[in-house]
Amino acid sequence: MAPGWVARRGCVRVVRGRARPLGDAAHRYCPGPLGSAYVDRVTTLRGTFAPGSPDFAYLPFEVPAGTAELKVTYTYDKPPVPPGTPGNALDIGLFDPRGTEVGGRGFRGWSGGARSEFFVRADAATPGYLPGPLTPGTWHIALGPYTVAPQGLAYEVSVTLTEGAAGATPEPVYPPGRARGRGRDWYRGDCHLHSWHSDGRRTPAEIAALARAAGLDFVNSSDHNTNASHPHWADAAGDDLLVLLGEEVTTRNGHVLALGTDPGTFVDWRYRARDGRWAHFARAIRRAGGLVVPAHPHGDCVGCSWRFGFAEADAVEVWNGMWTPDDELALAGWDARLVAAARGERAWLPALGNSDAHRDPDVVGLPQTVVLADGLTREAIQEGLRAGRSYVAESRHVSLDFSVTAEGGERAGIGERLAVAPDTPVTVRLQVSGAPRCAVRFLTDQGLVFTGQPLPVSGTGAVEWRTSPARAAYVRAEVRHETALGPVPGAMAAFTNPVFLGPVSGGWPGAAR
């Protein structure tokens, strides 16, 4: 038995050598199978959060040498509250002796409120947590009181340490950075997906199967506040499916996708907008080869609405899951930024659409971003997304071909600029397939300028409209389902990023990063 371990017979719990109810530091000894034995050290930590408590609390506990497994269980009270009053919700995670500093190296996992227990060993860990050495020293349970009822939130955390020999930590194997592809072509992807490594209910393999069925060419791993899933995507990838690795950085002031970072990259989330830390972590995402994409910026869940501004963003998620009023708000906010970009006040941000699928009945690939890229590689897909050469569609069945052609034959497509004189006549053309009885709309910096008749039952058709750069600094297209609400537009079937018109002005800031 290793130093620091205490054994008592009969599966009793003992504290300081005497049998008693489990307290702040206890040990449990039980006979194992075939006459073997194991020793547990159990530590119980209790407390109460009051309304207005800090975002995070850290509970220290000691791990002695010779520990083979660390297991944590926790409970907290959930008193009834009046309608409209937040109840109790408590998140949990783990940090090792390297520390709990924001941006430090001590992170060992986070499950938020998705699990009531987890374990960590050298050779394995609960999804959401990182296997690896159980280094002796002071570890910390991280608690995040997400919401606290007026009565307060009382919690109990139990840490069980099991003595034994450590297994070998597996060498991580990550998915490749390229798939077979079709050369320069339009590729379909879903960059916001959750597996059972955070609060999803699907394995990476199950998500990959659904992605293939949805006609996707690429996906991005985006579990909440953990990189634990990264090695588990290798078997799900293939020549027909590119898997990008990332994280949904889930702060109390909004969520952001770290899209296509280097394998194993972890991005801390423990800050608010007022802390002034966001720019540092946004730059860290880009240093790790990723894109910075604020997610569902007008989401109505607690902490979902984006509060950090868009100065550090590379793109923005405008459409998230089923089309809902918060997507309409995100679309309006994005369009307002396009108007400011057309005036030369700021860089424009391309729009993305993703499913944010967690579990059944969430549909992987509803919606999906369709990007023009030079190949099916991490770098090519990111370059196409960053440049805005993309549109968003509700399914694999919807395809768009959108362009603007000048009188002299010059042509520009989605995310590009048609740099002709202001008085040059231009023709805007949208070819649609897979959108039966949907209506086409063209929008510019002047607002909605054209609404066509519904497409036929076949869902295939072409619409043209003429303008000039003097009358439209950009033009973008929407394809909407029919609606019975009069002037209220129907649910989205697809929309494009803009085509910009006219010569580049002296103040034009160009495309996003």
HUNOR-V27513 format. One record per run of one state. SS is the DSSP state (@ for helix, = for strand, . for the rest). FROM is the first residue (numbers start at 0). TO is the last residue. Records with the same first field share a line. If there is no record, write none. Layout:
SS=FROM-TO + FROM-TO
This chain:
.=0-11 + 15-16 + 19-24 + 31-31 + 35-35 + 49-55 + 63-65 + 76-87 + 95-105 + 112-115 + 121-123 + 125-127 + 129-135 + 147-151 + 163-176 + 178-183 + 193-202 + 213-216 + 221-222 + 224-228 + 233-236 + 238-239 + 244-245 + 251-252 + 259-271 + 275-276 + 287-289 + 295-313 + 320-323 + 342-348 + 354-355 + 357-366 + 373-375 + 387-388 + 393-397 + 406-409 + 413-415 + 418-423 + 433-437 + 444-445 + 451-459 + 468-472 + 480-490 + 496-497 + 501-512
==12-14 + 17-18 + 25-30 + 36-48 + 56-62 + 66-75 + 88-94 + 106-111 + 116-120 + 124-124 + 128-128 + 136-146 + 152-162 + 177-177 + 184-192 + 217-220 + 223-223 + 237-237 + 240-243 + 246-250 + 253-258 + 290-294 + 314-319 + 349-353 + 356-356 + 367-372 + 376-376 + 389-392 + 398-405 + 410-412 + 416-417 + 424-432 + 438-443 + 446-450 + 460-467 + 473-479 + 491-495 + 498-500
@=32-34 + 203-212 + 229-232 + 272-274 + 277-286 + 324-341 + 377-386
